[in-house]
């Protein structure tokens, strides 16, 4: 299923089938798919696109906040990030494309030049797995990562920015500038407990980046409501920034199956392009 659906995320080489649609006056009759036409009892045509080799870059936020995850999901956002990058890098390089990456912790710490082949994927995975987790760091600022992407990536590329987008303000402008030169997809990492707190009693919550601790009582319905409202405001702000920058945004949750998430992403991009 994944092999068939991920094509709308990126293209390979040669001539690739994009979709089927109903016949319209003026369409080339040679493109009619007679098997589908017979089943649907109305003419359908095949749509194709000429593909060229593409270069894909992964701009990866590995700041302390991506090491958050809850017991229910048994996964942290960093695990989801690694699984996502591994899967897409393998799919891309199998079709002759090249992949590169940039790692951001507290600064841009590593740049892996874009190359093709199985060895490139293995190197990318190994470097991701060996990247140390930061116990604390200055509050995340994604602007340097986006600026580095704009400086480093010379040829037009498909750029995946994988982050939870918990960042200091100011990243919207460099994101917009990056999107002018490249096809940019923002992949947002989420955990359900960042959006809504369960009623589990008293907790000590710690900021993953600053180390600041706060005692909270989740029995307090008013507190849980304020937390939910604040999360919804943050969602609206981040989604608004994506919209103003003209960047397509997709989400990956720690409680979601990765293959289903990628298929969902592909289907969403296909619908938006129609």
Rosetta blueprint (number, residue, H / E / L):
1 X L
2 X H
3 X H
4 X H
5 X H
6 X H
7 X H
8 X H
9 X L
10 X L
11 X L
12 X L
13 X L
14 X E
15 X E
16 X E
17 X E
18 X E
19 X E
20 X E
21 X E
22 X E
23 X L
24 X L
25 X L
26 X L
27 X L
28 X L
29 X H
30 X H
31 X H
32 X E
33 X L
34 X H
35 X H
36 X H
37 X H
38 X H
39 X H
40 X H
41 X L
42 X L
43 X L
44 X E
45 X E
46 X E
47 X E
48 X E
49 X E
50 X E
51 X E
52 X L
53 X L
54 X L
55 X E
56 X E
57 X E
58 X E
59 X E
60 X E
61 X E
62 X L
63 X L
64 X H
65 X H
66 X H
67 X H
68 X L
69 X L
70 X L
71 X L
72 X L
73 X L
74 X L
75 X L
76 X L
77 X H
78 X H
79 X H
80 X H
81 X H
82 X H
83 X H
84 X H
85 X H
86 X H
87 X H
88 X H
89 X H
90 X H
91 X H
92 X H
93 X H
94 X H
95 X L
96 X L
97 X L
98 X E
99 X E
100 X E
101 X E
102 X E
103 X E
104 X E
105 X L
106 X L
107 X L
108 X E
109 X E
110 X E
111 X E
112 X E
113 X E
114 X E
115 X E
116 X L
117 X L
118 X H
119 X H
120 X H
121 X H
122 X H
123 X H
124 X H
125 X H
126 X H
127 X H
128 X H
129 X H
130 X H
131 X L
132 X L
133 X L
134 X L
135 X L
136 X L
137 X L
138 X L
139 X L
140 X L
141 X L
142 X L
143 X H
144 X H
145 X H
146 X H
147 X H
148 X H
149 X H
150 X H
151 X H
152 X H
153 X L
154 X L
155 X L
156 X L
157 X L
158 X E
159 X E
160 X E
161 X E
162 X E
163 X E
164 X L
165 X L
166 X L
167 X L
168 X L
169 X L
170 X L
171 X H
172 X H
173 X H
174 X H
175 X H
176 X H
177 X H
178 X H
179 X H
180 X H
181 X H
182 X L
183 X E
184 X E
185 X E
186 X E
187 X E
188 X E
189 X E
190 X E
191 X L
192 X H
193 X H
194 X H
195 X L
196 X L
197 X L
198 X L
199 X L
200 X L
201 X L
202 X E
203 X E
204 X E
205 X E
206 X E
207 X L
208 X L
209 X L
210 X L
211 X L
212 X L
213 X E
214 X E
215 X E
216 X E
217 X E
218 X L
219 X L
220 X L
221 X H
222 X H
223 X H
224 X H
225 X H
226 X H
227 X H
228 X H
229 X H
230 X H
231 X H
232 X H
233 X H
234 X H
235 X H
236 X H
237 X H
238 X H
239 X H
240 X H
241 X H
242 X H
243 X H
244 X H
245 X H
246 X L
247 X L
248 X E
249 X E
250 X E
251 X E
252 X E
253 X E
254 X L
255 X L
256 X L
257 X L
258 X H
259 X H
260 X H
261 X H
262 X H
263 X H
264 X H
265 X H
266 X H
267 X H
268 X H
269 X H
270 X H
271 X H
272 X H
273 X H
274 X L
